[in-house]
Amino acid sequence: MSAAPGTEGVGSKSEEHVDLDPHLRQTVIELHAKLDSLDYYALLGVEPTADRKAFKRAYFELAAKFHPDKHFRKNLGSFKVKMEAIFARATLAHDTLVDAGKRAEYDSYVQAQRRSRSIEDLLSDAIAEVRRAQETAELQARSTAPPTLAARAPMPEVDLAARRDALARRLRGGRFAGAPSSPAPPATLPKQAAPSSQAAMDDLRRRYEERVVQAKALQARTYTEKATSAIAAGDFVAAASSLRIASSLAPADVEIARMAKEAQAKADVLLGQTYTQQAEYEERNGHWADAARSWTRVCRARASDARAHEHAANAIVKAAGDLHEAARLGRRACELDPTNVTARLTLANVYSTAGLELNARRELDAAARLAPSDDSIQEMIRKLGQPG
């Protein structure tokens, strides 16, 4: 049984015996659960237009509630870790927003987040729209289809007569009054009746399918026109979304497929730019898990970007993430730019972290050949030790 909205995690933690009143316990649980999704303004409870004094006031109000020192000698149990996390994030928010330069940088980051989220939402909505458009096309085809063969074609006369004879025999104990002594031969359908009925059914099915294709083509044209207008306005994300739908409705249309590919490429450029802006901010501020996610999205939008793949691999390692994925990204970075020393070192670090010392040494040796005068690489090789 699922929990009611807003009460996730209340269970055993809220019933834990701690020296906090029930309202504060609930507040800690709810705020900690959504800590990563709140921007700094929402966390402090202030408007983005607020001034420096408002940020400080809001911060001290939060500190009065959540700083563990405010609950000195109280039994906080598992709530202590949550309260420390909330206070640490509130401190980061305060320190960022009261500094004009950091605040401007953070505001740009938040705007990039919103842009990338809106782009992703629009492109993913196209998938649901494809299903709706296809269902609409099928409904339109059904509404204009002729009655089915079962409703149109009359039953052959010989078949009706055979049915009447069988019914009469059942009603009269198996014999007609005045029926002939020799049984009547069993009624059979004319040899051509079944094939002609099947042919008629096939014809109806073919005409129905043609109507579905025509209805989808009309809808595809509508979405293509929307995309053309979006391209004229410079909105390649909306164009890519509409053309994705149109291409699904008319998969054989080469021109729509070409337009969809071009629009998606331009949408990927924009998506790559916004995620790069996010990733670089997260990287500078040591938010490695967030940076790993953002750099990975850059890699999806820019499959040939060696730098993005190297940064993604590095961020995953620092976030203690999936080393298999980090190795895949690191190898891809080296494939894209075989002479990139940084990519080789990052891949070596991935292998070393995973305990694959021979693989790590191989990448370090490759880096040393690329940069023979770099003493730091030789030092890394020495630290790795001799092969076992």
N, C-alpha and C positions, 0 to 999 in steps of 0.2 A: 504494500500500500504506500503510495507516494505521499510525501509530506505536503502540507498546505504551503502555498506561496509565502515566502518570507520567513518560513520556520525551519528551513533546511539546517541541519546541524544542531538544532536546539536540544534534542534528545538527551543523551547521557551527559553532554558537556554542561548544559544548563542545570542538570540535576546534580552535578558534581558539588561536593560540599566545599565551598569557598566563602571567604569573608567579603562578598560583594552582594549588593542588593540585586534582586531579580531583574530590575529594569536595566541596570548597568551591564549585567551579564548578557542580556539579550542584545544590547547595543554593541557590545564587543564582538559577539558572534556575527552579527549581521554586517558590521563595518569591516571586520577582518575578511569575511567571505568575498566582499566586492572591492577589496583594497586595490587590486590590480586594474580594475576597470574604471576607477574614478580618476579624473584629472585633478590637478592640484587645487583648482578653484573649487571644485565640488567637494573635495576632501575637507578643505578649510571652511566650506559653507559661505563663500564670498563670491561676488560677481566679478567677471573679468575686468570690469571697469573700476573696481575698487582701488583705493590708494594704499600706500605703504602702511599707514596706521591701521587700516582695517585688517590687513594681513597679520600684523603683529597681534592685534586684539584677538582675532580668531584663533591664532596659534596658541596663545596663552590659555584660552578657554579650553582648547582640546588638551593641552598639557595638564591642566588641572584635573581632567577626567581620567586620562589614560597613562600618565607617567607613572611607572611602577613605584617610584619613590613617594608618590602621594599616598600610597597604600602601604607604607612601611610597617613591617611586622605583621601584616595580614597574610592569611593563607590564600594565595591567588591560584594555586594549582596550575592547571594547563593554561589558564587565562593569562598568566604572566608573559608567556611567549607571544601571545596574540597582542597584548597591550604594548609590548615592546616594539613589535612590528608596526603597529598603528602609529606609535609615537615617533619612530624613526622615519616613517614616510611623511608624517606631518612636519617634522623638522626639515626634511629635504624640500618639501613644498614651500615652507616659510623661507628658507635660505635662497631658494630659486626666485621666488616672487618679489622679495624685497630688494633684489639686485636688478637694476634696470637692464643690464646687458644679458644676464641669465634669463630674465623674464622674457625679453624679446626673442631669444633663441628658443625658449620653451614654447612660446606662442606659435612660432613657425612650425615647431614639431607637432603641436596639437592640430594645427590646420592641415598638415600633411597626413596625419592619422585620419582626419575626417574625410579628406579627399580620397584616400586609398579605400576607406571603408565604403564610401558611396559608390566608387567604381566597382568594387567587388560585389556589392549588393545588386547593382544594375546588371552586371554580367551574369550573376547567378540567377536573378529573376527571369532571365531569358529562358532558362531550362524549364521552369514551370509554365512560362508563356507558350513554349512549344507544345507542351501537352494540351493546354487549353485550345490552342489554335487547331491542332489535329482533331480533337474531339468535336470542335465546331464544324470543321470541314466534313466529318463523317455524318454529323446530324443533318447538315444541309443536303448531303447526298441522299440520305434516307428519306428526307421530306419530299424529294423530287423523283424518287424511284417509283416505277410502276408496281402494281401488286405482284406478289410472288406467284410462281407457277402453280403452287398448291391452291391458291385462291382463284386463279384464272382458268386453268386447264380443266375441262370436264372429264369425269371418269369415263373410260371406254364403256360402250353399251354392253358388251359381252360380260364385262366385269360386274356391272350392276345387276344383270340378269342372274349371274351365278350367285351373287349375294342374296337376291330374293329367293332363289331356289333353296339355298342352305337354310335361310330363316324359316321357310315354310316347312321343311323337313323337321326342324327342331320343334316347331309348334304342333305338328301332327304325328309325333312319335316316330319320325324318321321316314314317313311315306306321304305322298300326295294322294288325295282322293282321285281315283282314275289315273294314277300315274302309270306310265309304261312299265311292263314287267322287267325289261332290261334297263340297267342303270344308264343314265345319260352320261355321255363322255364328259370328263372334267373340262370346265371352261378354261380356256387359255387366252392370254393376251395376244393380240397380233404381234408378229415377230418385230415389226418396226415401231411398236408403241413405246417400249422402254427406251430405246435409243433416241427417239424423237423427243421424249420428255426430258431426258438427260441433256440433250442438245439445247432445249429451251431453257433449262435451269442454268447451263453454262453461259448462255447468251445473256440472261438476266444478271448473272454474277459479273460478267464482263462489263455490262453497261453500268452497273452500280460502281464498280471499281473505277471506271472512266470518270464517273461523276465525282468520286472522291478526289481523284487526281486533279480534275478541273477546279473543284472547290479549293483545294490546297494551293493550286497555282494562282488563283485569284487572291487568296490571303497573302501568298508570298509577294505578289505584286504590291499589295498595300504596305507591307513591311519594308519592301525595297524603296518605295516612295518616301516612307518615313526616314529611312537611312540616307537617302539622297538629300533630303532637307537638312538632316543633322550634319552631313559632311559639308554642305554649303555654309552652315553656321559654325563650322570648326569643332563640332562636338563629336569626336571620333569614338568616344566611349558609347554614346547613345547609338551611333551608327553601327558599331560592332555588335551591340546587343540586338538591334533590329535585323541585321543581316545574318546573325546566328540563327534567328528564328526563321527568316526567309529561306536560308539554305537547308534547314531541316524539313521545311515544307516542300521544297523543290530540289531534292538532292541531285537531280540530273542536270540542273541548270548551271552550265559552266561559268557564265558571266556573273551570276549571283555568288558562286563559290569564289571567284576571283576577287570580287568586291569585298566579300566577307574576310578573306585572308589579308587584304591590304588594310582594311579598317581595324582588324584585330592587331596587326603589327603596330599601327599607330597608337592604339589603346595601350598596348604593352609598353611602348616607349613612355607614355605618361605614367602608367602604373609603376614602371621601373624607377622613374624619377622620384615619385612620391615615397616609395619604399626605401630608396637609397637615402633620402633625406631623413626618414625615420631611423634607419639603421645606423647612420653616422652619428646622430644625436645619442641614441641608446649606447653605442659603442664608447663615445667620449665620456659618458656618465657611468660606465661600468654596468649597465643593465644588460648583462650578457644573454640571458634567456630571451629577452625581447629582441635584442640585436640578432640573435640566431634565427628567430622567426622572420624578422624583416629581411635579412640578407637571403634567406632561403626563398622568399617571395620574389626578390630581385632576380635570383637565378632562374625562376620559372618564366619570368617576363623576358629575361636576357640570357638565353641558353648558351650564348657564345661569349659571355662576359667573364674572363678569367679572374679579374679582381673580385667580383661579387662572390664567386665560388670559393676563393681563398679566404675572404672575410667571413663567409658563412661557416666554413670548416673551423676557423679559429674561434669564432664565437661559440660554436657548439662545444668545443673542448673546454673553454673557460666557463661555460654554463653547466659543465658536467652532464652533457646531453648524450645523445646516441652516437657512439664512436663509429659505428658502421656507416651511418649517414655522413659523419664528418670525413671519414676516409673516402667515401664515394665523391664528395664534393672536392676534397683536396686533390684526388687523382684527376678529376675533370679539369681543375685549374691548371694542373701540370700538362695535361693533354692540350689545352687551349693555348698555353704559353710555356713551351718546354724550357725556355731560357730564363724563366722567372725564378730568381733565387728565393724570394719570400715564399712563393707557393711551395717550393721544395722543403723549406724549413718548417712551414706549417704542417705539411703532410708528415714530415719526420716526427714532429711533436705529437700528431695524432697517433702514429704507430707506437711511439714511445709510451704514451699514456695508456695505450691498449696492451702494453707488454710485448709488442712485436719488435724486438730489438734489431733483428736482422733487417727487417723492412725499413726501420728508422735509419740504420746505418747506411743502407743503400741510398736513401734520399739525401742524407748528409754528405755522402761521397759525391753524389751528383751536384749538390750545391757547391761543394768545395772545388769541383772542376770548373764550375761556372764563375766562381769568385775566388780564385786561388790566393789572393792577397788578404782575404777577410779572416783575420785571426779568430774572430768569435766563432766561426764555423768549426775551426780546428779544436777550439776549446769545448764545443758541444760534442764533438767526436770523442775527445778524451774523457769527458764526463760519462759518456755512454759506456765506455770500457771496451775491452777486447771482446771479440765474438767468442761465445762459449763453446 
